[in-house]
Amino acid sequence: MSALWLFLLVLAVVLLWQNHFRAQELADRIARNTCAVQNVQFLDGTVSLLSFRLRRQSGRFVIRRHFQFYYSEEGMNRREGFIIITGNQIESVGLAATDD
C-alpha cells in the first residue's frame, strides 16, 4: 500500500511541476506581447515567480501565481512589470508607472 501512496505523491509532484512550467511559459508570452503592444523592450529571461498561493474559485482550489518581469523604455532604464495568473486565466497585467 505504501508504494501506491509514494507513486501518487510522485505523480502529483510531476503534475504540479508541469502546471508551473505551463504557467511560466504563459507569463513569458504575455510579457513579450505586452511589451510589444506598449512599444518597450522586453528584457529576455526576466520573468520570475514572486509568489503563489491556493485560492478557492467556483468551489474548487486553484493556484494564483504572481510573476514579475523587466523591460526598458529606451535601453537605459530598467522597469518592472507584473502578471497575475489564477488557474489558467490571466487575472491582471501591469507595467510600472512612468516618471513623466
Phi, psi and omega in degrees: 000324181293330177294325177295316179295320178297316178299315180295323177295314178298318178299317179297319179295317179297317179295319177295321179297314178297318179298320179296317180293325175297316179295321178296317178295320177298316179298319178297315179296318179295317179299316179298314181295318179298316179295321178296316180295321182276359178062042175236164183268119175285130178271110186305144175073017184257358178285121180220152180279123177271315181201163173210152176204156175283143180220141178270127182218121180055041175082003178225160181271136176229163178262129176255119183247138178244113180254153171235156175211167181239149178214168180227140179275320183229015180083355183252331182252167180228116181243160184251140173236169180219157177220133175242124180239125177248119186066240175247013183253140176282122180270313178199157179221139179207156176242155180296147177294143179277160182267032183296000000 
